Amino acid sequence: MADRLANKVVLVTGASADVGRACSLLLLEKGYTVVGTDPDFPRAGIDERRFHPIAVNFSDLDSLPGALIRVGRDLPEIEAMILCADAGHIGSLEQISWNQVRSTIDSNFTSQAYVVKQFLPQLKQQGYGNIIFIGSESTLNGDRRGAIYNASKFALRGLAQALREDCSDTGIRITIINPGLVRNGFIHNLDTRHDIGNIIEPGAVAEAALEVLQARPGTVFDEINLSPSTQVVRVRKTGKPIE
């Protein structure tokens, strides 16, 4: 099994931390070859011959197309893409800066669209493959403290739905996984005090992605929503919980 899967190459964005790192580790454990892209790999701590890290700065949209073209020149035939890059700032629209508006949209939507644009023709030519977006519960409902983050994730979900229609007769499966609050660096961006309860672990998101990859041909997971069984965050402003 491992020898067979070693020929299956998965491109993982945001591979150095959190969900991206968890996806990379699980895929490597199962025998896949992983090409991981991220601007910062020293912190990844992945020492495996089937892991191929490539430094790509997703926040620099001017240089990103050229970087992706260079990746594509050397990248072997890929089985799938798992798009995990994620950034954002919590707050109402008037609370976040102009630069934060731009960086959130660029990181969560535009850069992801660039990646798919680069590699989709290759997948279509092969006639098979998987594109898995790691979205958020923010793709499903707007929140008063997440205006731009919600907007970026709504856009990502819209892209996934459009690609699903575009690729319906090509053998390419499109999935978006929408987890609730995940234990990652993003929770430190919350701008009020918070209590973390039953939070989703990055490994659970990775397991959902693996389930999609290993589903039999013809089975498509359009959307997977991962929710904790109990309330995750209780936000306090003046010491009084907001339920």
Secondary structure, DSSP 8 states (H G I E B T S, - for coil): -HHHHTT-EEEEETTTSHHHHHHHHHHHHHT-EEEEEES--TTT----TTEEEEE--TT-TTTHHHHHHHHHHH---EEEEEE-------B-GGGS-HHHHHHHHIIIIIHHHHHHHHHHHHHHHHT-EEEEEE--GGGTS--TTBHHHHHHHHHHHHHHHHHHHHTTTTTEEEEEEEESSBSSGGGGG-SSEEEE-S-B-HHHHHHHHHHHHHS-TT----EEEE--SS--EEEESSS-EE-
